[in-house]
Amino acid sequence: MNVEILSTGTELLRGKNVDTNAAWLAQQLADAGLEVVHHQTVDDHFGRLVDALKLAASRSDLLLMTGGLGPTEDDYTRTAVEEAFHRPLAYRPDLWKKIEARFKKTGTRMAAINRRQAFLPEGATVLPNPHGTAPGFLLRDGPVTFVALPGPPREMQPMFRDHVLPRIRTRADFAVWSGNSFGIPEGTVDEIVNKIVGTRASYGLTVRLGRVNITIRAEGPRRKKVLADLSRRVCAALGDCYMDAEVHQVVARQLIETGTTLAVAESCTGGLISHRLTEVPGISEVLRESVVTYSNESKVKRLGVDPGLIERHGAVSEEVARAMALGVARTSGAKVGVAVTGIAGPGGGSARKPTGLCYMAVNDRVESKVFVGDRSHVKDRAAGYTLNMLRLWLNKASGKRR
């Protein structure tokens, strides 16, 4: 089944907004075994939007459109669909009552123009929107299934997951497995996966901040069995480098499952490690505290780092990283302490300690790496590497592999 995504919004074409909706939808569709073959972006122009809809309908089986469902004059989705599919707009009193009720509940004054949102193309199925005033809709026009979704992600994503995906999942053309590896180069991962997959399926690799994402896609009547066998073998071949989710998600799960308490002391990463961990619900059960000890004085006063260590070895050193990790564990009462100190750049480096040099510690274990890139890249890589060190430490402590 050919799937097309149509995004509308002048701000997208001007670069003021980034089209995260298209990327999110494409990932969701791929996970469901559906192939996105085209992606269009059109400005808020009625004529061009009608042309885009007609083009998409001529070459796609499923068309997903985001944006243009608001009440303002430049929200053309409803009228453009009316023109492209020859479906007159019809007033839906039930929708209008829900829109009125939402405004009353929030105590917000409603403009008369909001009434436009209660008009949908004839024959369309309503897609409820509990997070906003714009209902989505689905209609079938011959072999084409058209879906209109709101632009705001907080409205679009639950609408797609709850009301669209269940309707289209049964039309999958292939099965997909996805996993992650950390700690080995992309080329090595490629050799491992290629040897296992061979001609039985296709695969792709994506690299981001030290993590290699692996996606294997199998087709045919035995695709689920083939995929199960290949994924099992890939996981086994990658060993401790394999992760079934993002590294911060895996670490958070390990900490929660084992009841291992954690404290974090960060210098050059500025709180990035704890930020990632606190994105996972339930982390409050085990994360005792996180501190950004950026200055030497803070390392001494807050963590109890011996000032002599800093004087002899420098703040960016194996000795200080170890003292930071042990210090934050001791002062917080946590079972494990994690710390990172480094030179994020662009200045501050030297021949002996170049820009990008970072020391990362989990309790008394310390590793060093020189990360190449700008300041933001160094911080991201250091945070990810430290989290992976913690993941491996937890694996060893529990005798398990995740």
C-alpha positions as CSV (number, residue, x, y, z in Angstrom):
1,M,0.0,0.0,0.0
2,N,1.4,3.4,-1.0
3,V,1.2,6.0,1.7
4,E,1.6,9.8,1.3
5,I,2.0,12.5,3.9
6,L,0.8,16.0,3.1
7,S,1.8,18.8,5.4
8,T,0.3,22.2,5.1
9,G,1.5,25.5,6.6
10,T,3.3,28.5,5.2
11,E,5.5,28.6,8.3
12,L,6.9,25.2,7.4
13,L,8.1,26.3,3.9
14,R,9.6,29.5,5.4
15,G,11.6,27.5,7.9
16,K,9.9,29.1,10.9
17,N,8.6,25.8,12.0
18,V,10.1,22.3,11.7
19,D,7.8,19.6,10.3
20,T,8.2,17.1,13.2
21,N,4.7,15.7,12.4
22,A,5.8,14.2,9.1
23,A,8.8,12.5,10.7
24,W,6.7,11.2,13.6
25,L,4.0,9.8,11.3
26,A,6.6,8.2,9.0
27,Q,8.1,6.3,11.9
28,Q,4.7,5.2,13.2
29,L,3.7,4.0,9.8
30,A,7.0,2.1,9.3
31,D,6.6,0.4,12.6
32,A,3.1,-0.7,11.5
33,G,4.5,-2.1,8.3
34,L,3.3,0.6,5.9
35,E,5.5,2.3,3.3
36,V,5.6,6.1,2.9
37,V,6.4,6.8,-0.7
38,H,5.7,10.5,-1.0
39,H,5.8,13.5,1.2
40,Q,4.5,17.0,0.1
41,T,4.6,20.3,1.9
42,V,2.2,23.0,0.7
43,D,1.7,26.6,1.9
44,D,-1.6,28.0,3.1
45,H,-2.9,28.6,-0.5
46,F,-6.2,27.2,-1.5
47,G,-5.4,26.5,-5.1
48,R,-2.0,24.8,-4.5
49,L,-3.5,22.7,-1.7
50,V,-6.3,21.5,-4.0
51,D,-3.7,20.6,-6.6
52,A,-1.6,18.8,-4.0
53,L,-4.6,16.7,-2.9
54,K,-5.5,15.7,-6.4
55,L,-1.9,14.7,-7.1
56,A,-1.6,12.7,-3.9
57,A,-5.0,10.9,-4.6
58,S,-3.8,9.9,-8.1
59,R,-0.8,7.9,-6.8
60,S,-1.5,6.9,-3.2
61,D,-3.8,4.4,-1.4
62,L,-3.6,6.2,1.9
63,L,-3.2,10.0,2.3
64,L,-2.5,11.5,5.7
65,M,-2.7,15.3,5.9
66,T,-1.7,17.5,8.9
67,G,-2.7,21.1,9.6
68,G,-5.2,23.5,8.3
69,L,-8.1,22.4,10.5
70,G,-8.3,25.6,12.6
71,P,-11.0,28.2,12.5
72,T,-9.2,31.0,10.7
73,E,-9.5,32.2,7.1
74,D,-6.2,30.6,6.0
75,D,-7.2,27.1,7.3
76,Y,-8.1,25.6,4.0
77,T,-8.1,21.9,4.6
78,R,-11.9,21.4,4.8
79,T,-12.7,23.5,1.7
80,A,-9.8,22.1,-0.2
81,V,-11.0,18.6,0.4
82,E,-14.5,19.7,-0.6
83,E,-13.1,20.9,-3.9
84,A,-10.6,18.0,-4.6
85,F,-12.9,15.1,-3.7
86,H,-16.2,16.8,-4.7
87,R,-17.6,16.4,-1.2
88,P,-19.8,19.3,-0.1
89,L,-19.3,20.5,3.5
90,A,-22.1,19.7,5.9
91,Y,-22.8,21.3,9.2
92,R,-22.5,18.8,12.2
93,P,-24.5,20.0,15.2
94,D,-23.0,17.4,17.4
95,L,-19.5,18.7,16.7
96,W,-20.6,22.3,17.4
97,K,-22.0,21.3,20.8
98,K,-18.6,19.6,21.7
99,I,-16.7,22.7,20.6
100,E,-18.9,25.0,22.6
101,A,-18.6,22.7,25.7
102,R,-14.8,22.8,25.4
103,F,-14.7,26.6,25.5
104,K,-17.1,26.7,28.4
105,K,-15.0,24.2,30.3
106,T,-11.8,26.2,29.9
107,G,-13.6,29.5,30.5
108,T,-12.3,30.9,27.2
109,R,-14.2,33.3,25.1
110,M,-15.2,31.7,21.8
111,A,-15.2,33.6,18.5
112,A,-18.0,33.1,16.0
113,I,-15.5,31.9,13.4
114,N,-15.0,28.7,15.4
115,R,-18.3,27.5,14.0
116,R,-16.3,26.7,10.8
117,Q,-14.8,23.7,12.6
118,A,-18.2,22.1,12.8
119,F,-18.4,21.6,9.0
120,L,-17.0,18.4,7.5
121,P,-17.0,16.9,4.0
122,E,-20.1,14.8,3.3
123,G,-19.6,11.2,4.3
124,A,-16.6,11.9,6.5
125,T,-16.0,9.9,9.7
126,V,-15.2,12.1,12.7
127,L,-11.9,11.6,14.5
128,P,-12.4,12.9,18.1
129,N,-9.9,15.5,19.4
130,P,-10.0,15.6,23.3
131,H,-7.0,17.9,23.3
132,G,-8.3,20.7,21.1
133,T,-11.3,22.2,19.2
134,A,-10.4,20.9,15.7
135,P,-11.9,17.5,15.0
136,G,-10.1,15.3,12.5
137,F,-11.9,13.3,9.8
138,L,-11.5,10.3,7.6
139,L,-13.1,9.7,4.2
140,R,-12.9,7.1,1.5
141,D,-12.9,8.1,-2.2
142,G,-12.8,5.1,-4.4
143,P,-9.5,3.3,-3.7
144,V,-8.1,6.2,-1.7
145,T,-8.4,6.6,2.1
146,F,-7.9,10.3,3.2
147,V,-7.2,11.3,6.8
148,A,-7.1,14.9,8.0
149,L,-5.2,15.5,11.3
150,P,-4.7,18.7,13.3
151,G,-1.3,20.4,13.1
152,P,-0.4,20.7,16.9
153,P,1.5,17.5,17.8
154,R,-0.2,17.2,21.2
155,E,-3.5,16.9,19.3
156,M,-2.3,15.0,16.2
157,Q,-0.4,12.2,17.9
158,P,-3.1,10.8,20.2
159,M,-5.7,11.1,17.4
160,F,-3.5,9.1,15.0
161,R,-2.6,6.4,17.6
162,D,-6.2,6.0,19.0
163,H,-8.4,6.5,15.9
164,V,-6.3,6.1,12.7
165,L,-3.7,3.4,13.4
166,P,-6.2,0.7,14.5
167,R,-8.0,1.2,11.2
168,I,-5.0,0.8,8.9
169,R,-2.7,-1.6,10.8
170,T,-4.3,-4.6,9.2
171,R,-3.2,-3.4,5.8
172,A,0.5,-3.8,6.6
173,D,2.8,-4.9,3.7
174,F,5.8,-5.9,5.8
175,A,7.1,-6.5,9.3
176,V,9.7,-4.3,11.0
177,W,12.1,-4.8,13.9
178,S,14.2,-2.0,15.4
179,G,17.0,-2.1,18.0
180,N,20.0,-0.1,19.1
181,S,23.7,-0.7,19.7
182,F,26.1,1.5,21.6
183,G,29.8,1.3,21.9
184,I,30.8,-0.2,18.5
185,P,31.3,1.6,15.1
186,E,28.7,1.7,12.4
187,G,30.9,-0.3,10.1
188,T,31.2,-3.1,12.6
189,V,27.5,-3.1,13.2
190,D,26.9,-3.3,9.4
191,E,29.2,-6.3,9.1
192,I,27.4,-8.1,11.9
193,V,23.9,-7.4,10.6
194,N,24.7,-8.0,6.9
195,K,26.1,-11.5,7.7
196,I,23.0,-12.5,9.6
197,V,20.3,-10.9,7.4
198,G,21.8,-11.8,4.0
199,T,19.0,-11.9,1.4
200,R,16.3,-13.0,3.7
201,A,15.3,-9.4,4.5
202,S,16.5,-5.7,4.1
203,Y,17.9,-3.5,6.8
204,G,19.1,0.0,7.4
205,L,21.4,1.7,9.9
206,T,21.1,5.2,11.4
207,V,23.8,6.8,13.5
208,R,23.2,9.5,16.2
209,L,25.5,10.5,19.0
210,G,27.3,7.2,19.3
211,R,24.1,5.1,19.0
212,V,23.5,2.9,15.9
213,N,19.9,2.2,15.3
214,I,19.2,-1.0,13.3
215,T,16.0,-1.5,11.4
216,I,15.2,-4.9,9.7
217,R,12.3,-5.2,7.3
218,A,10.9,-8.6,6.2
219,E,8.2,-9.2,3.5
220,G,6.2,-12.1,2.4
221,P,3.8,-14.6,4.1
222,R,6.5,-15.7,6.6
223,R,7.7,-12.2,7.5
224,K,6.9,-12.4,11.2
225,K,8.8,-15.7,11.7
226,V,11.7,-14.5,9.6
227,L,11.9,-11.3,11.5
228,A,11.8,-13.0,14.9
229,D,14.7,-15.3,13.9
230,L,16.8,-12.5,12.5
231,S,16.3,-10.1,15.4
232,R,17.1,-12.8,17.9
233,R,20.4,-13.6,16.1
234,V,21.3,-9.9,15.8
235,C,20.7,-9.3,19.5
236,A,22.9,-12.3,20.4
237,A,25.7,-11.2,18.1
238,L,25.7,-7.6,19.5
239,G,25.9,-8.9,23.1
240,D,26.2,-6.2,25.7
241,C,26.2,-3.5,23.0
242,Y,22.6,-4.2,22.2
243,M,19.7,-2.1,23.6
244,D,16.0,-2.5,23.0
245,A,15.4,1.2,23.6
246,E,17.2,4.5,24.0
247,V,20.1,4.3,26.5
248,H,18.5,6.6,29.1
249,Q,15.3,4.5,28.9
250,V,17.2,1.3,29.4
251,V,19.1,2.7,32.3
252,A,16.0,4.1,34.0
253,R,14.3,0.7,33.7
254,Q,17.3,-1.1,35.1
255,L,17.5,1.3,38.1
256,I,13.8,1.0,38.8
257,E,13.6,-2.8,38.4
258,T,16.6,-3.4,40.7
259,G,15.8,-0.6,43.2
260,T,19.3,0.9,42.7
261,T,19.5,4.5,43.9
262,L,21.5,7.0,41.8
263,A,23.0,10.4,42.3
264,V,24.5,12.5,39.4
265,A,27.2,15.1,39.5
266,E,27.8,16.9,36.2
267,S,30.2,19.6,35.1
268,C,30.6,20.1,31.3
269,T,27.2,18.4,30.5
270,G,25.4,20.9,32.7
271,G,22.5,18.6,33.8
272,L,22.0,16.8,30.5
273,I,22.3,13.3,32.0
274,S,19.7,13.9,34.7
275,H,17.5,15.7,32.1
276,R,17.4,12.6,30.0
277,L,16.7,10.3,32.9
278,T,13.9,12.4,34.3
279,E,12.1,12.1,30.9
280,V,11.2,8.5,32.0
281,P,8.2,8.2,34.3
282,G,9.0,6.5,37.6
283,I,12.6,7.6,37.8
284,S,11.8,9.5,41.0
285,E,11.8,6.2,42.8
286,V,15.5,5.8,42.4
287,L,17.1,9.2,41.5
288,R,18.2,10.7,44.8
289,E,19.6,13.9,43.4
290,S,21.5,15.6,40.6
291,V,23.9,18.5,41.0
292,V,25.7,20.7,38.4
293,T,29.1,21.3,40.1
294,Y,30.5,23.5,37.3
295,S,33.1,25.5,39.3
296,N,36.1,24.1,41.2
297,E,34.7,25.6,44.4
298,S,31.4,23.7,43.9
299,K,33.2,20.4,43.4
300,V,35.0,21.0,46.7
301,K,32.2,22.3,48.8
302,R,29.3,20.3,47.4
303,L,31.0,16.9,46.7
304,G,33.9,17.0,49.1
305,V,36.5,16.7,46.3
306,D,40.0,17.2,47.7
307,P,41.3,20.6,46.4
308,G,44.7,19.1,46.2
309,L,43.4,16.7,43.5
310,I,42.3,19.7,41.4
311,E,45.5,21.5,42.0
312,R,47.7,18.5,41.0
313,H,45.6,17.0,38.2
314,G,43.2,19.7,37.1
315,A,39.4,19.7,37.2
316,V,39.3,17.7,34.0
317,S,41.1,14.5,35.1
318,E,40.5,10.9,36.0
319,E,41.2,11.6,39.7
320,V,38.6,14.4,39.9
321,A,35.9,12.5,38.0
322,R,36.3,9.6,40.4
323,A,36.1,11.9,43.4
324,M,33.0,13.6,42.0
325,A,31.2,10.3,41.5
326,L,32.1,8.9,44.9
327,G,31.4,12.2,46.5
328,V,27.9,12.6,45.1
329,A,27.1,9.0,46.1
330,R,28.4,9.6,49.6
331,T,26.7,12.9,50.3
332,S,23.3,11.7,48.8
333,G,23.3,8.2,50.3
334,A,22.9,6.7,46.8
335,K,24.2,3.3,45.9
336,V,25.8,4.5,42.7
337,G,27.3,7.9,41.8
338,V,27.8,9.1,38.3
339,A,30.0,12.0,37.2
340,V,31.3,13.7,34.2
341,T,33.9,16.5,33.8
342,G,35.4,17.7,30.5
343,I,36.2,20.5,28.0
344,A,33.2,21.1,25.9
345,G,34.9,23.9,23.9
346,P,35.3,25.7,21.7
347,G,38.1,27.1,23.9
348,G,39.9,25.8,26.9
349,G,41.8,23.0,25.3
350,S,45.6,22.4,25.2
351,A,48.0,19.9,23.6
352,R,47.8,17.7,26.7
353,K,44.1,18.1,27.2
354,P,42.4,18.9,23.9
355,T,39.0,20.3,23.4
356,G,36.4,17.5,23.6
357,L,38.3,15.6,26.3
358,C,35.9,14.2,28.9
359,Y,36.3,12.0,31.9
360,M,33.2,9.9,32.9
361,A,32.9,8.0,36.1
362,V,30.5,5.4,37.6
363,N,31.6,5.1,41.2
364,D,35.3,4.4,41.1
365,R,35.4,3.3,37.4
366,V,36.6,6.1,35.1
367,E,36.9,6.2,31.3
368,S,38.1,9.1,29.1
369,K,37.1,10.0,25.5
370,V,37.8,12.8,23.1
371,F,34.6,13.7,21.4
372,V,34.9,15.6,18.1
373,G,32.3,18.3,17.3
374,D,30.9,21.6,18.6
375,R,30.0,22.3,22.2
376,S,26.5,20.9,22.0
377,H,27.8,17.7,20.3
378,V,30.5,17.1,22.9
379,K,27.9,17.5,25.7
380,D,25.5,15.1,24.0
381,R,28.1,12.5,23.3
382,A,29.5,12.7,26.9
383,A,26.0,12.3,28.4
384,G,25.3,9.3,26.2
385,Y,28.6,7.7,26.9
386,T,28.2,8.1,30.6
387,L,24.7,6.6,30.6
388,N,26.0,3.7,28.6
389,M,28.8,3.2,31.2
390,L,26.1,3.1,33.9
391,R,24.0,0.6,31.8
392,L,27.0,-1.8,31.6
393,W,27.7,-1.4,35.3
394,L,24.1,-2.3,36.1
395,N,24.3,-5.2,33.8
396,K,27.3,-6.6,35.6
397,A,25.9,-5.9,39.0
398,S,22.7,-7.7,38.2
399,G,24.3,-10.4,36.1
400,K,21.9,-9.6,33.2
401,R,22.2,-8.3,29.7
402,R,19.7,-5.7,28.4
